Amino acid sequence: MTLLATLATIFGVINGFANFPQIYKIFKTKSAKDLSITTYLILTVGSIVWVLYGIEIMNVPVLIMNGLALLEFIIILIGCYMYGRG
Amino acid sequence: MTLLATLATIFGVINGFANFPQIYKIFKTKSAKDLSITTYLILTVGSIVWVLYGIEIMNVPVLIMNGLALLEFIIILIGCYMYGRG
C-alpha cells in the first residue's frame, strides 16, 4: 500500500466525521440560517440510496460510512429546521 | 445493473454537485457565519489527498469527482473567509 493509498484511506474515515464540527456549531450557536437546506437534502437522499445499496451488495464499509453520513446530514437538517430562520 | 446500483451511480454524480446550492447561498446572502470552517478544512484536505490518489492510480472518475469536490470546498472556504464574520 503506497503512502497516498494509506492517506486516502485515513481521510476516507476522517471525512466520515467531518460534519461533526458543523453539527456542534449549529447547536452551540443555535443558528443555521447560512446553511443550504437544498445541499443537505440532496446529500441526505444520496446517503439513503447508498445505505440501501450497501445493504444490497452487503458491503459493510459502504454501509457504515454512508449510515454515519446519513445520521450527520439528518441532524444538520434538524438543526436547519430548528434554527434555519435565524 | 440493479435499480439500486443505477440510483447509487446517479446520486454519486448528483452528490458531486450538491454543494453548489450552498455556494450560491453564501455569495447571494453574503453571509457564511453559520458554516463550520473546521468541517470544510477537513473536507478540503481530504479532497486534495483523494485527487493525488486519483492521479496515482490513474482513475479518472476518482480524479474528476474529487477535483470537483475540491473546487467546491475551496470556493466555500473563500466564502467563509469573506463573509464568515457576518
Backbone of each chain as nested JSON, in Angstrom:
{
  "chains": [
    {"id": "A", "residues": [
      {"number": 1, "name": "MET", "atoms": {"N": [0.86, -1.193, 0.0], "CA": [0.0, 0.0, 0.0], "C": [0.897, 1.244, 0.0]}},
      {"number": 2, "name": "THR", "atoms": {"N": [0.67, 2.131, -0.952], "CA": [1.504, 3.332, -1.049], "C": [1.119, 4.333, 0.038]}},
      {"number": 3, "name": "LEU", "atoms": {"N": [1.959, 5.363, 0.183], "CA": [1.674, 6.427, 1.152], "C": [0.339, 7.085, 0.836]}},
      {"number": 4, "name": "LEU", "atoms": {"N": [0.105, 7.374, -0.454], "CA": [-1.135, 8.052, -0.844], "C": [-2.357, 7.165, -0.611]}},
      {"number": 5, "name": "ALA", "atoms": {"N": [-2.208, 5.869, -0.876], "CA": [-3.323, 4.953, -0.636], "C": [-3.663, 4.919, 0.854]}},
      {"number": 6, "name": "THR", "atoms": {"N": [-2.616, 4.93, 1.69], "CA": [-2.823, 4.948, 3.145], "C": [-3.515, 6.241, 3.56]}},
      {"number": 7, "name": "LEU", "atoms": {"N": [-2.998, 7.373, 3.052], "CA": [-3.585, 8.671, 3.382], "C": [-5.033, 8.753, 2.886]}},
      {"number": 8, "name": "ALA", "atoms": {"N": [-5.29, 8.231, 1.684], "CA": [-6.643, 8.261, 1.127], "C": [-7.603, 7.469, 2.018]}},
      {"number": 9, "name": "THR", "atoms": {"N": [-7.136, 6.337, 2.523], "CA": [-7.96, 5.532, 3.428], "C": [-8.226, 6.279, 4.732]}},
      {"number": 10, "name": "ILE", "atoms": {"N": [-7.152, 6.868, 5.293], "CA": [-7.294, 7.615, 6.553], "C": [-8.286, 8.771, 6.378]}},
      {"number": 11, "name": "PHE", "atoms": {"N": [-8.14, 9.509, 5.266], "CA": [-9.035, 10.645, 5.065], "C": [-10.444, 10.205, 4.683]}},
      {"number": 12, "name": "GLY", "atoms": {"N": [-10.555, 9.008, 4.104], "CA": [-11.884, 8.462, 3.876], "C": [-12.631, 8.31, 5.196]}},
      {"number": 13, "name": "VAL", "atoms": {"N": [-11.911, 7.837, 6.212], "CA": [-12.513, 7.666, 7.544], "C": [-12.748, 9.027, 8.203]}},
      {"number": 14, "name": "ILE", "atoms": {"N": [-11.695, 9.897, 8.176], "CA": [-11.821, 11.221, 8.803], "C": [-12.999, 11.993, 8.198]}},
      {"number": 15, "name": "ASN", "atoms": {"N": [-13.125, 11.943, 6.856], "CA": [-14.217, 12.652, 6.19], "C": [-15.592, 12.179, 6.666]}},
      {"number": 16, "name": "GLY", "atoms": {"N": [-15.658, 10.925, 7.108], "CA": [-16.909, 10.394, 7.649], "C": [-17.355, 11.139, 8.901]}},
      {"number": 17, "name": "PHE", "atoms": {"N": [-16.398, 11.793, 9.546], "CA": [-16.708, 12.532, 10.773], "C": [-16.615, 14.051, 10.562]}},
      {"number": 18, "name": "ALA", "atoms": {"N": [-16.379, 14.462, 9.305], "CA": [-16.1, 15.877, 9.011], "C": [-17.246, 16.799, 9.37]}},
      {"number": 19, "name": "ASN", "atoms": {"N": [-18.482, 16.276, 9.368], "CA": [-19.621, 17.152, 9.618], "C": [-19.919, 17.384, 11.099]}},
      {"number": 20, "name": "PHE", "atoms": {"N": [-19.19, 16.682, 11.972], "CA": [-19.452, 16.877, 13.406], "C": [-19.156, 18.303, 13.876]}},
      {"number": 21, "name": "PRO", "atoms": {"N": [-18.05, 18.951, 13.43], "CA": [-17.855, 20.355, 13.823], "C": [-19.004, 21.249, 13.349]}},
      {"number": 22, "name": "GLN", "atoms": {"N": [-19.566, 20.928, 12.168], "CA": [-20.716, 21.701, 11.669], "C": [-21.933, 21.513, 12.578]}},
      {"number": 23, "name": "ILE", "atoms": {"N": [-22.171, 20.264, 12.994], "CA": [-23.286, 19.976, 13.911], "C": [-23.088, 20.722, 15.233]}},
      {"number": 24, "name": "TYR", "atoms": {"N": [-21.859, 20.624, 15.759], "CA": [-21.536, 21.29, 17.029], "C": [-21.816, 22.798, 16.927]}},
      {"number": 25, "name": "LYS", "atoms": {"N": [-21.376, 23.396, 15.8], "CA": [-21.541, 24.84, 15.629], "C": [-23.025, 25.237, 15.57]}},
      {"number": 26, "name": "ILE", "atoms": {"N": [-23.83, 24.459, 14.842], "CA": [-25.259, 24.769, 14.719], "C": [-25.923, 24.796, 16.095]}},
      {"number": 27, "name": "PHE", "atoms": {"N": [-25.659, 23.747, 16.899], "CA": [-26.388, 23.624, 18.16], "C": [-25.783, 24.483, 19.266]}},
      {"number": 28, "name": "LYS", "atoms": {"N": [-24.501, 24.873, 19.112], "CA": [-23.889, 25.771, 20.084], "C": [-24.376, 27.203, 19.849]}},
      {"number": 29, "name": "THR", "atoms": {"N": [-24.378, 27.614, 18.564], "CA": [-24.766, 28.996, 18.255], "C": [-26.283, 29.132, 18.095]}},
      {"number": 30, "name": "LYS", "atoms": {"N": [-26.971, 27.992, 18.018], "CA": [-28.42, 27.968, 17.754], "C": [-28.749, 28.772, 16.502]}},
      {"number": 31, "name": "SER", "atoms": {"N": [-27.904, 28.635, 15.491], "CA": [-28.118, 29.352, 14.236], "C": [-27.681, 28.481, 13.062]}},
      {"number": 32, "name": "ALA", "atoms": {"N": [-28.527, 28.416, 12.039], "CA": [-28.197, 27.625, 10.855], "C": [-28.687, 28.314, 9.594]}},
      {"number": 33, "name": "LYS", "atoms": {"N": [-28.927, 29.621, 9.686], "CA": [-29.571, 30.296, 8.556], "C": [-28.69, 30.371, 7.31]}},
      {"number": 34, "name": "ASP", "atoms": {"N": [-27.356, 30.28, 7.471], "CA": [-26.465, 30.352, 6.307], "C": [-26.317, 29.007, 5.599]}},
      {"number": 35, "name": "LEU", "atoms": {"N": [-26.822, 27.933, 6.214], "CA": [-26.682, 26.617, 5.583], "C": [-27.744, 26.412, 4.513]}},
      {"number": 36, "name": "SER", "atoms": {"N": [-27.349, 25.757, 3.44], "CA": [-28.27, 25.476, 2.337], "C": [-29.022, 24.172, 2.608]}},
      {"number": 37, "name": "ILE", "atoms": {"N": [-30.345, 24.289, 2.841], "CA": [-31.162, 23.094, 3.053], "C": [-31.154, 22.224, 1.796]}},
      {"number": 38, "name": "THR", "atoms": {"N": [-31.142, 22.867, 0.62], "CA": [-31.09, 22.117, -0.638], "C": [-29.874, 21.19, -0.674]}},
      {"number": 39, "name": "THR", "atoms": {"N": [-28.716, 21.738, -0.334], "CA": [-27.487, 20.934, -0.309], "C": [-27.648, 19.727, 0.61]}},
      {"number": 40, "name": "TYR", "atoms": {"N": [-28.146, 19.939, 1.821], "CA": [-28.237, 18.833, 2.777], "C": [-29.358, 17.86, 2.445]}},
      {"number": 41, "name": "LEU", "atoms": {"N": [-30.413, 18.338, 1.776], "CA": [-31.45, 17.408, 1.304], "C": [-30.884, 16.473, 0.229]}},
      {"number": 42, "name": "ILE", "atoms": {"N": [-30.123, 17.041, -0.707], "CA": [-29.502, 16.221, -1.757], "C": [-28.57, 15.189, -1.116]}},
      {"number": 43, "name": "LEU", "atoms": {"N": [-27.724, 15.657, -0.194], "CA": [-26.769, 14.754, 0.454], "C": [-27.483, 13.662, 1.25]}},
      {"number": 44, "name": "THR", "atoms": {"N": [-28.62, 14.017, 1.884], "CA": [-29.384, 13.046, 2.672], "C": [-29.989, 11.97, 1.78]}},
      {"number": 45, "name": "VAL", "atoms": {"N": [-30.642, 12.391, 0.69], "CA": [-31.249, 11.411, -0.223], "C": [-30.158, 10.515, -0.819]}},
      {"number": 46, "name": "GLY", "atoms": {"N": [-29.035, 11.128, -1.201], "CA": [-27.915, 10.348, -1.725], "C": [-27.426, 9.306, -0.733]}},
      {"number": 47, "name": "SER", "atoms": {"N": [-27.343, 9.701, 0.543], "CA": [-26.887, 8.762, 1.574], "C": [-27.872, 7.619, 1.78]}},
      {"number": 48, "name": "ILE", "atoms": {"N": [-29.182, 7.927, 1.727], "CA": [-30.198, 6.88, 1.874], "C": [-30.027, 5.838, 0.76]}},
      {"number": 49, "name": "VAL", "atoms": {"N": [-29.877, 6.34, -0.485], "CA": [-29.684, 5.432, -1.623], "C": [-28.436, 4.569, -1.413]}},
      {"number": 50, "name": "TRP", "atoms": {"N": [-27.349, 5.212, -0.947], "CA": [-26.093, 4.477, -0.77], "C": [-26.146, 3.497, 0.399]}},
      {"number": 51, "name": "VAL", "atoms": {"N": [-26.922, 3.808, 1.454], "CA": [-27.12, 2.851, 2.549], "C": [-27.846, 1.61, 2.014]}},
      {"number": 52, "name": "LEU", "atoms": {"N": [-28.914, 1.862, 1.238], "CA": [-29.679, 0.737, 0.665], "C": [-28.796, -0.08, -0.284]}},
      {"number": 53, "name": "TYR", "atoms": {"N": [-27.966, 0.64, -1.069], "CA": [-27.061, -0.047, -1.994], "C": [-26.016, -0.862, -1.212]}},
      {"number": 54, "name": "GLY", "atoms": {"N": [-25.525, -0.304, -0.112], "CA": [-24.57, -1.019, 0.753], "C": [-25.168, -2.3, 1.312]}},
      {"number": 55, "name": "ILE", "atoms": {"N": [-26.489, -2.237, 1.648], "CA": [-27.182, -3.44, 2.13], "C": [-27.311, -4.451, 0.984]}},
      {"number": 56, "name": "GLU", "atoms": {"N": [-27.684, -3.93, -0.201], "CA": [-27.871, -4.835, -1.348], "C": [-26.588, -5.589, -1.706]}},
      {"number": 57, "name": "ILE", "atoms": {"N": [-25.46, -4.858, -1.744], "CA": [-24.196, -5.524, -2.098], "C": [-23.51, -6.097, -0.866]}},
      {"number": 58, "name": "MET", "atoms": {"N": [-24.155, -5.949, 0.294], "CA": [-23.633, -6.44, 1.578], "C": [-22.188, -6.016, 1.809]}},
      {"number": 59, "name": "ASN", "atoms": {"N": [-21.918, -4.72, 1.549], "CA": [-20.588, -4.163, 1.762], "C": [-20.617, -3.325, 3.041]}},
      {"number": 60, "name": "VAL", "atoms": {"N": [-19.984, -3.856, 4.093], "CA": [-20.053, -3.215, 5.417], "C": [-19.431, -1.814, 5.43]}},
      {"number": 61, "name": "PRO", "atoms": {"N": [-18.228, -1.6, 4.849], "CA": [-17.684, -0.231, 4.864], "C": [-18.609, 0.774, 4.167]}},
      {"number": 62, "name": "VAL", "atoms": {"N": [-19.174, 0.411, 3.021], "CA": [-20.111, 1.302, 2.318], "C": [-21.306, 1.611, 3.213]}},
      {"number": 63, "name": "LEU", "atoms": {"N": [-21.806, 0.581, 3.869], "CA": [-22.962, 0.726, 4.752], "C": [-22.646, 1.636, 5.939]}},
      {"number": 64, "name": "ILE", "atoms": {"N": [-21.517, 1.378, 6.597], "CA": [-21.166, 2.148, 7.794], "C": [-20.886, 3.607, 7.445]}},
      {"number": 65, "name": "MET", "atoms": {"N": [-20.052, 3.851, 6.413], "CA": [-19.689, 5.229, 6.074], "C": [-20.922, 6.038, 5.661]}},
      {"number": 66, "name": "ASN", "atoms": {"N": [-21.801, 5.417, 4.867], "CA": [-22.971, 6.164, 4.415], "C": [-24.04, 6.261, 5.49]}},
      {"number": 67, "name": "GLY", "atoms": {"N": [-24.099, 5.257, 6.371], "CA": [-25.015, 5.326, 7.506], "C": [-24.616, 6.461, 8.444]}},
      {"number": 68, "name": "LEU", "atoms": {"N": [-23.309, 6.59, 8.66], "CA": [-22.787, 7.667, 9.504], "C": [-23.072, 9.025, 8.862]}},
      {"number": 69, "name": "ALA", "atoms": {"N": [-22.793, 9.129, 7.559], "CA": [-23.052, 10.38, 6.837], "C": [-24.537, 10.732, 6.9]}},
      {"number": 70, "name": "LEU", "atoms": {"N": [-25.392, 9.727, 6.704], "CA": [-26.845, 9.944, 6.743], "C": [-27.267, 10.505, 8.099]}},
      {"number": 71, "name": "LEU", "atoms": {"N": [-26.732, 9.909, 9.163], "CA": [-27.032, 10.382, 10.522], "C": [-26.635, 11.849, 10.681]}},
      {"number": 72, "name": "GLU", "atoms": {"N": [-25.428, 12.196, 10.223], "CA": [-24.943, 13.575, 10.333], "C": [-25.831, 14.536, 9.534]}},
      {"number": 73, "name": "PHE", "atoms": {"N": [-26.178, 14.143, 8.311], "CA": [-26.987, 15.033, 7.461], "C": [-28.384, 15.239, 8.049]}},
      {"number": 74, "name": "ILE", "atoms": {"N": [-28.961, 14.164, 8.636], "CA": [-30.283, 14.283, 9.255], "C": [-30.223, 15.244, 10.443]}},
      {"number": 75, "name": "ILE", "atoms": {"N": [-29.166, 15.12, 11.26], "CA": [-29.019, 16.015, 12.418], "C": [-28.87, 17.466, 11.944]}},
      {"number": 76, "name": "ILE", "atoms": {"N": [-28.095, 17.678, 10.865], "CA": [-27.927, 19.03, 10.321], "C": [-29.268, 19.562, 9.795]}},
      {"number": 77, "name": "LEU", "atoms": {"N": [-30.042, 18.693, 9.131], "CA": [-31.363, 19.129, 8.641], "C": [-32.283, 19.486, 9.804]}},
      {"number": 78, "name": "ILE", "atoms": {"N": [-32.215, 18.72, 10.886], "CA": [-33.0, 19.056, 12.091], "C": [-32.558, 20.426, 12.605]}},
      {"number": 79, "name": "GLY", "atoms": {"N": [-31.241, 20.658, 12.615], "CA": [-30.699, 21.957, 13.03], "C": [-31.207, 23.076, 12.125]}},
      {"number": 80, "name": "CYS", "atoms": {"N": [-31.239, 22.811, 10.809], "CA": [-31.751, 23.814, 9.857], "C": [-33.221, 24.107, 10.13]}},
      {"number": 81, "name": "TYR", "atoms": {"N": [-33.973, 23.056, 10.456], "CA": [-35.398, 23.227, 10.738], "C": [-35.602, 24.045, 12.017]}},
      {"number": 82, "name": "MET", "atoms": {"N": [-34.753, 23.766, 13.035], "CA": [-34.902, 24.444, 14.329], "C": [-34.372, 25.876, 14.293]}},
      {"number": 83, "name": "TYR", "atoms": {"N": [-33.232, 26.074, 13.607], "CA": [-32.528, 27.355, 13.7], "C": [-32.307, 28.028, 12.343]}},
      {"number": 84, "name": "GLY", "atoms": {"N": [-32.961, 27.495, 11.309], "CA": [-32.688, 27.965, 9.958], "C": [-33.185, 29.361, 9.645]}},
      {"number": 85, "name": "ARG", "atoms": {"N": [-34.106, 29.865, 10.466], "CA": [-34.645, 31.204, 10.183], "C": [-33.942, 32.269, 10.995]}},
      {"number": 86, "name": "GLY", "atoms": {"N": [-32.786, 31.894, 11.588], "CA": [-32.005, 32.865, 12.368], "C": [-32.723, 33.238, 13.644]}}
    ]},
    {"id": "B", "residues": [
      {"number": 1, "name": "MET", "atoms": {"N": [-27.164, -4.44, -14.107], "CA": [-27.096, -3.413, -13.046], "C": [-28.486, -3.296, -12.389]}},
      {"number": 2, "name": "THR", "atoms": {"N": [-28.537, -3.425, -11.081], "CA": [-29.808, -3.344, -10.367], "C": [-30.295, -1.893, -10.301]}},
      {"number": 3, "name": "LEU", "atoms": {"N": [-31.58, -1.734, -9.897], "CA": [-32.134, -0.393, -9.732], "C": [-31.305, 0.407, -8.728]}},
      {"number": 4, "name": "LEU", "atoms": {"N": [-30.955, -0.24, -7.602], "CA": [-30.197, 0.472, -6.568], "C": [-28.8, 0.843, -7.049]}},
      {"number": 5, "name": "ALA", "atoms": {"N": [-28.168, -0.037, -7.82], "CA": [-26.836, 0.274, -8.352], "C": [-26.913, 1.47, -9.291]}},
      {"number": 6, "name": "THR", "atoms": {"N": [-27.979, 1.517, -10.092], "CA": [-28.181, 2.643, -11.006], "C": [-28.401, 3.932, -10.213]}},
      {"number": 7, "name": "LEU", "atoms": {"N": [-29.296, 3.846, -9.198], "CA": [-29.575, 5.019, -8.362], "C": [-28.311, 5.48, -7.628]}},
      {"number": 8, "name": "ALA", "atoms": {"N": [-27.523, 4.516, -7.125], "CA": [-26.293, 4.856, -6.392], "C": [-25.318, 5.591, -7.311]}},
      {"number": 9, "name": "THR", "atoms": {"N": [-25.243, 5.161, -8.561], "CA": [-24.37, 5.826, -9.53], "C": [-24.868, 7.24, -9.812]}},
      {"number": 10, "name": "ILE", "atoms": {"N": [-26.192, 7.345, -10.034], "CA": [-26.777, 8.662, -10.318], "C": [-26.527, 9.626, -9.155]}},
      {"number": 11, "name": "PHE", "atoms": {"N": [-26.774, 9.133, -7.93], "CA": [-26.584, 10.011, -6.777], "C": [-25.108, 10.268, -6.493]}},
      {"number": 12, "name": "GLY", "atoms": {"N": [-24.242, 9.354, -6.907], "CA": [-22.807, 9.624, -6.796], "C": [-22.45, 10.858, -7.616]}},
      {"number": 13, "name": "VAL", "atoms": {"N": [-23.043, 10.964, -8.8], "CA": [-22.795, 12.121, -9.666], "C": [-23.485, 13.375, -9.113]}},
      {"number": 14, "name": "ILE", "atoms": {"N": [-24.783, 13.211, -8.73], "CA": [-25.538, 14.361, -8.184], "C": [-24.829, 14.935, -6.955]}},
      {"number": 15, "name": "ASN", "atoms": {"N": [-24.36, 14.043, -6.072], "CA": [-23.693, 14.499, -4.861], "C": [-22.444, 15.323, -5.167]}},
      {"number": 16, "name": "GLY", "atoms": {"N": [-21.839, 15.057, -6.326], "CA": [-20.677, 15.836, -6.733], "C": [-21.012, 17.306, -6.951]}},
      {"number": 17, "name": "PHE", "atoms": {"N": [-22.3, 17.561, -7.177], "CA": [-22.734, 18.94, -7.403], "C": [-23.559, 19.478, -6.228]}},
      {"number": 18, "name": "ALA", "atoms": {"N": [-23.656, 18.692, -5.161], "CA": [-24.552, 19.025, -4.05], "C": [-24.183, 20.332, -3.354]}},
      {"number": 19, "name": "ASN", "atoms": {"N": [-22.905, 20.709, -3.423], "CA": [-22.506, 21.913, -2.695], "C": [-22.749, 23.211, -3.456]}},
      {"number": 20, "name": "PHE", "atoms": {"N": [-23.18, 23.107, -4.711], "CA": [-23.421, 24.337, -5.47], "C": [-24.535, 25.202, -4.864]}},
      {"number": 21, "name": "PRO", "atoms": {"N": [-25.662, 24.611, -4.377], "CA": [-26.658, 25.477, -3.712], "C": [-26.072, 26.185, -2.486]}},
      {"number": 22, "name": "GLN", "atoms": {"N": [-25.155, 25.507, -1.787], "CA": [-24.507, 26.143, -0.631], "C": [-23.649, 27.321, -1.071]}},
      {"number": 23, "name": "ILE", "atoms": {"N": [-22.903, 27.121, -2.153], "CA": [-22.062, 28.203, -2.687], "C": [-22.943, 29.385, -3.111]}},
      {"number": 24, "name": "TYR", "atoms": {"N": [-24.014, 29.077, -3.824], "CA": [-24.938, 30.121, -4.294], "C": [-25.467, 30.923, -3.108]}},
      {"number": 25, "name": "LYS", "atoms": {"N": [-25.872, 30.197, -2.042], "CA": [-26.457, 30.861, -0.873], "C": [-25.448, 31.787, -0.188]}},
      {"number": 26, "name": "ILE", "atoms": {"N": [-24.208, 31.321, -0.068], "CA": [-23.174, 32.14, 0.585], "C": [-22.982, 33.459, -0.151]}},
      {"number": 27, "name": "PHE", "atoms": {"N": [-22.847, 33.374, -1.49], "CA": [-22.491, 34.575, -2.239], "C": [-23.709, 35.449, -2.532]}},
      {"number": 28, "name": "LYS", "atoms": {"N": [-24.911, 34.86, -2.465], "CA": [-26.117, 35.664, -2.637], "C": [-26.429, 36.449, -1.358]}},
      {"number": 29, "name": "THR", "atoms": {"N": [-26.327, 35.75, -0.212], "CA": [-26.643, 36.412, 1.062], "C": [-25.441, 37.154, 1.637]}},
      {"number": 30, "name": "LYS", "atoms": {"N": [-24.26, 36.937, 1.053], "CA": [-23.006, 37.484, 1.578], "C": [-22.854, 37.174, 3.068]}},
      {"number": 31, "name": "SER", "atoms": {"N": [-23.231, 35.96, 3.43], "CA": [-23.12, 35.546, 4.823], "C": [-22.731, 34.075, 4.905]}},
      {"number": 32, "name": "ALA", "atoms": {"N": [-21.746, 33.776, 5.74], "CA": [-21.31, 32.39, 5.901], "C": [-20.956, 32.092, 7.349]}},
      {"number": 33, "name": "LYS", "atoms": {"N": [-21.466, 32.921, 8.265], "CA": [-21.011, 32.797, 9.654], "C": [-21.471, 31.506, 10.33]}},
      {"number": 34, "name": "ASP", "atoms": {"N": [-22.545, 30.879, 9.824], "CA": [-23.02, 29.638, 10.442], "C": [-22.271, 28.405, 9.944]}},
      {"number": 35, "name": "LEU", "atoms": {"N": [-21.449, 28.574, 8.909], "CA": [-20.722, 27.422, 8.37], "C": [-19.486, 27.124, 9.209]}},
      {"number": 36, "name": "SER", "atoms": {"N": [-19.204, 25.836, 9.378], "CA": [-18.038, 25.421, 10.147], "C": [-16.812, 25.37, 9.248]}},
      {"number": 37, "name": "ILE", "atoms": {"N": [-15.849, 26.273, 9.501], "CA": [-14.606, 26.278, 8.723], "C": [-13.846, 24.972, 8.957]}},
      {"number": 38, "name": "THR", "atoms": {"N": [-13.9, 24.457, 10.187], "CA": [-13.231, 23.182, 10.51], "C": [-13.722, 22.074, 9.587]}},
      {"number": 39, "name": "THR", "atoms": {"N": [-15.047, 21.966, 9.448], "CA": [-15.634, 20.951, 8.57], "C": [-15.1, 21.092, 7.148]}},
      {"number": 40, "name": "TYR", "atoms": {"N": [-15.105, 22.308, 6.605], "CA": [-14.689, 22.481, 5.214], "C": [-13.179, 22.362, 5.033]}},
      {"number": 41, "name": "LEU", "atoms": {"N": [-12.394, 22.679, 6.094], "CA": [-10.948, 22.455, 6.008], "C": [-10.65, 20.957, 5.936]}},
      {"number": 42, "name": "ILE", "atoms": {"N": [-11.362, 20.168, 6.771], "CA": [-11.171, 18.706, 6.753], "C": [-11.537, 18.161, 5.37]}},
      {"number": 43, "name": "LEU", "atoms": {"N": [-12.71, 18.582, 4.858], "CA": [-13.169, 18.092, 3.56], "C": [-12.207, 18.496, 2.439]}},
      {"number": 44, "name": "THR", "atoms": {"N": [-11.624, 19.715, 2.554], "CA": [-10.684, 20.192, 1.531], "C": [-9.399, 19.358, 1.526]}},
      {"number": 45, "name": "VAL", "atoms": {"N": [-8.826, 19.151, 2.719], "CA": [-7.589, 18.359, 2.806], "C": [-7.856, 16.929, 2.308]}},
      {"number": 46, "name": "GLY", "atoms": {"N": [-9.003, 16.373, 2.709], "CA": [-9.374, 15.034, 2.243], "C": [-9.465, 14.97, 0.729]}},
      {"number": 47, "name": "SER", "atoms": {"N": [-10.052, 16.006, 0.124], "CA": [-10.189, 16.031, -1.337], "C": [-8.839, 16.14, -2.038]}},
      {"number": 48, "name": "ILE", "atoms": {"N": [-7.929, 16.94, -1.449], "CA": [-6.58, 17.066, -2.031], "C": [-5.9, 15.699, -2.059]}},
      {"number": 49, "name": "VAL", "atoms": {"N": [-5.979, 14.986, -0.915], "CA": [-5.375, 13.654, -0.831], "C": [-5.99, 12.724, -1.882]}},
      {"number": 50, "name": "TRP", "atoms": {"N": [-7.325, 12.798, -2.03], "CA": [-8.015, 11.903, -2.972], "C": [-7.756, 12.264, -4.425]}},
      {"number": 51, "name": "VAL", "atoms": {"N": [-7.54, 13.566, -4.714], "CA": [-7.144, 13.974, -6.069], "C": [-5.771, 13.381, -6.386]}},
      {"number": 52, "name": "LEU", "atoms": {"N": [-4.833, 13.513, -5.43], "CA": [-3.488, 12.965, -5.632], "C": [-3.537, 11.443, -5.793]}},
      {"number": 53, "name": "TYR", "atoms": {"N": [-4.382, 10.804, -4.983], "CA": [-4.547, 9.348, -5.075], "C": [-5.163, 8.958, -6.423]}},
      {"number": 54, "name": "GLY", "atoms": {"N": [-6.124, 9.745, -6.881], "CA": [-6.733, 9.501, -8.193], "C": [-5.707, 9.583, -9.325]}},
      {"number": 55, "name": "ILE", "atoms": {"N": [-4.751, 10.53, -9.172], "CA": [-3.67, 10.652, -10.161], "C": [-2.755, 9.427, -10.073]}},
      {"number": 56, "name": "GLU", "atoms": {"N": [-2.438, 9.045, -8.825], "CA": [-1.527, 7.906, -8.627], "C": [-2.09, 6.617, -9.244]}},
      {"number": 57, "name": "ILE", "atoms": {"N": [-3.376, 6.357, -8.997], "CA": [-3.965, 5.119, -9.528], "C": [-4.537, 5.344, -10.935]}},
      {"number": 58, "name": "MET", "atoms": {"N": [-4.374, 6.571, -11.45], "CA": [-4.853, 6.952, -12.783], "C": [-6.313, 6.556, -12.996]}},
      {"number": 59, "name": "ASN", "atoms": {"N": [-7.143, 6.867, -11.982], "CA": [-8.58, 6.592, -12.06], "C": [-9.307, 7.908, -12.342]}},
      {"number": 60, "name": "VAL", "atoms": {"N": [-9.803, 8.051, -13.556], "CA": [-10.398, 9.317, -13.983], "C": [-11.646, 9.685, -13.17]}},
      {"number": 61, "name": "PRO", "atoms": {"N": [-12.589, 8.734, -12.925], "CA": [-13.759, 9.127, -12.107], "C": [-13.37, 9.626, -10.712]}},
      {"number": 62, "name": "VAL", "atoms": {"N": [-12.434, 8.943, -10.053], "CA": [-11.975, 9.38, -8.727], "C": [-11.382, 10.781, -8.825]}},
      {"number": 63, "name": "LEU", "atoms": {"N": [-10.592, 10.992, -9.865], "CA": [-9.948, 12.292, -10.058], "C": [-10.976, 13.398, -10.3]}},
      {"number": 64, "name": "ILE", "atoms": {"N": [-11.917, 13.156, -11.198], "CA": [-12.915, 14.174, -11.55], "C": [-13.831, 14.491, -10.367]}},
      {"number": 65, "name": "MET", "atoms": {"N": [-14.381, 13.437, -9.714], "CA": [-15.316, 13.68, -8.614], "C": [-14.637, 14.427, -7.472]}},
      {"number": 66, "name": "ASN", "atoms": {"N": [-13.395, 14.047, -7.156], "CA": [-12.718, 14.7, -6.041], "C": [-12.164, 16.063, -6.44]}},
      {"number": 67, "name": "GLY", "atoms": {"N": [-11.807, 16.213, -7.709], "CA": [-11.37, 17.522, -8.188], "C": [-12.514, 18.525, -8.126]}},
      {"number": 68, "name": "LEU", "atoms": {"N": [-13.706, 18.054, -8.514], "CA": [-14.907, 18.891, -8.448], "C": [-15.236, 19.256, -6.998]}},
      {"number": 69, "name": "ALA", "atoms": {"N": [-15.197, 18.252, -6.117], "CA": [-15.464, 18.496, -4.695], "C": [-14.445, 19.482, -4.127]}},
      {"number": 70, "name": "LEU", "atoms": {"N": [-13.181, 19.299, -4.491], "CA": [-12.122, 20.196, -4.005], "C": [-12.399, 21.634, -4.419]}},
      {"number": 71, "name": "LEU", "atoms": {"N": [-12.788, 21.813, -5.687], "CA": [-13.122, 23.142, -6.197], "C": [-14.26, 23.766, -5.377]}},
      {"number": 72, "name": "GLU", "atoms": {"N": [-15.317, 22.98, -5.131], "CA": [-16.464, 23.471, -4.353], "C": [-16.047, 23.858, -2.934]}},
      {"number": 73, "name": "PHE", "atoms": {"N": [-15.252, 22.989, -2.294], "CA": [-14.86, 23.256, -0.903], "C": [-13.977, 24.501, -0.818]}},
      {"number": 74, "name": "ILE", "atoms": {"N": [-13.088, 24.685, -1.808], "CA": [-12.223, 25.874, -1.803], "C": [-13.073, 27.14, -1.957]}},
      {"number": 75, "name": "ILE", "atoms": {"N": [-14.065, 27.088, -2.855], "CA": [-14.944, 28.255, -3.042], "C": [-15.709, 28.551, -1.749]}},
      {"number": 76, "name": "ILE", "atoms": {"N": [-16.187, 27.493, -1.066], "CA": [-16.901, 27.686, 0.208], "C": [-15.959, 28.281, 1.253]}},
      {"number": 77, "name": "LEU", "atoms": {"N": [-14.702, 27.798, 1.288], "CA": [-13.735, 28.357, 2.251], "C": [-13.458, 29.829, 1.95]}},
      {"number": 78, "name": "ILE", "atoms": {"N": [-13.373, 30.187, 0.671], "CA": [-13.204, 31.598, 0.296], "C": [-14.417, 32.399, 0.788]}},
      {"number": 79, "name": "GLY", "atoms": {"N": [-15.618, 31.814, 0.613], "CA": [-16.833, 32.455, 1.119], "C": [-16.786, 32.637, 2.623]}},
      {"number": 80, "name": "CYS", "atoms": {"N": [-16.304, 31.605, 3.339], "CA": [-16.18, 31.7, 4.795], "C": [-15.204, 32.804, 5.184]}},
      {"number": 81, "name": "TYR", "atoms": {"N": [-14.12, 32.925, 4.413], "CA": [-13.106, 33.955, 4.701], "C": [-13.686, 35.353, 4.464]}},
      {"number": 82, "name": "MET", "atoms": {"N": [-14.477, 35.474, 3.372], "CA": [-15.032, 36.787, 3.01], "C": [-16.215, 37.183, 3.902]}},
      {"number": 83, "name": "TYR", "atoms": {"N": [-17.076, 36.21, 4.206], "CA": [-18.347, 36.526, 4.867], "C": [-18.537, 35.779, 6.187]}},
      {"number": 84, "name": "GLY", "atoms": {"N": [-17.471, 35.156, 6.683], "CA": [-17.592, 34.29, 7.858], "C": [-17.868, 35.009, 9.157]}},
      {"number": 85, "name": "ARG", "atoms": {"N": [-17.596, 36.32, 9.184], "CA": [-17.801, 37.044, 10.441], "C": [-19.142, 37.76, 10.458]}},
      {"number": 86, "name": "GLY", "atoms": {"N": [-20.009, 37.402, 9.507], "CA": [-21.323, 38.034, 9.463], "C": [-21.228, 39.479, 9.015]}}
    ]}
  ]
}
